[in-house]
Amino acid sequence: MNNIQQNLINIKNRIIQAANKYHREPEDITLLAVSKNKSYNAIQEAINFGQYQFGENYLKEGLEKIAHFSNKQDLIWHFIGTLQSNKTKLIAENFTWCHTINKLKVAQRLNNQRPINKAPLNVLIQININYEISKSGITPAELDKLAAEIVLLPNLKLRGLMTIPTLNNDINQQISIFRSMENLFHQLKKKYQDIDILSMGMTADLDIAIACGSTLVRIGTAIFGSR
Ligand SMILES: *Cc1c(COP(=O)(O)O)cnc(C)c1O
């Protein structure tokens, strides 16, 4: 068995163990394989082992991969990189998900540019949960307004929230940050019936994320090795 297949087995076991530990159902946690900077061959290995959801950060690279694997109809591609207004059209045309909505303007552009023959683009609002100036995403206080505007856009489907928390060696601080995301997610869920995705957790913080209600983990390094 090659490394990627073994890594996928290991990460799925980690998800199952964390789910069991925190009284969650493993099926409620989606594994997104983050394939940025990784080759077609690496992605093909993951596909061979049943992985079908992939996340890409860089538009050009992501589009090349979507084109390369276009004969595989079951693949689901998530855009998880920084959004720029001038890039929205190609995202709207080619991806199934966008995790990094951070302003109404980009949401409106994605909505207008989504081809009518495709299902609505699934979108997540990115929350800057550590209030870091250098990080993209809105503050929790801005969420209600932006969510209310996005749910009115017919070619987008608001599915939930995404965050990239700052790594923090203080486990209690880290848990309280993740818990605040979980609370925001539950509040949003009460308001809108289609909300089901909390995109939170990467290779280093997968277990805490699952403890705090993540329903989708974005894993690169633990599947494909370091970049
Ligand atoms: C690169 C990246 C990941 C994957 O991170 P790993 O630590 O390699 O698992 C997840 N989410 C986003 C937004 C990323 O840019």
The ligand as a Gaussian input file, in Angstrom:
#p B3LYP/6-31G(d) Opt

LIG

0 1
 C       -3.546000      24.416000       3.352000
 C       -4.852000      24.530000       3.986000
 C       -5.414000      23.464000       4.717000
 C       -4.690000      22.168000       4.989000
 O       -3.752000      22.350000       5.989000
 P       -2.884000      21.141000       6.591000
 O       -2.305000      21.713000       7.819000
 O       -1.855000      20.796000       5.557000
 O       -3.785000      20.011000       6.859000
 C       -6.691000      23.642000       5.221000
 N       -7.394000      24.771000       5.035000
 C       -6.883000      25.808000       4.351000
 C       -7.705000      27.028000       4.170000
 C       -5.603000      25.727000       3.818000
 O       -5.100000      26.774000       3.161000

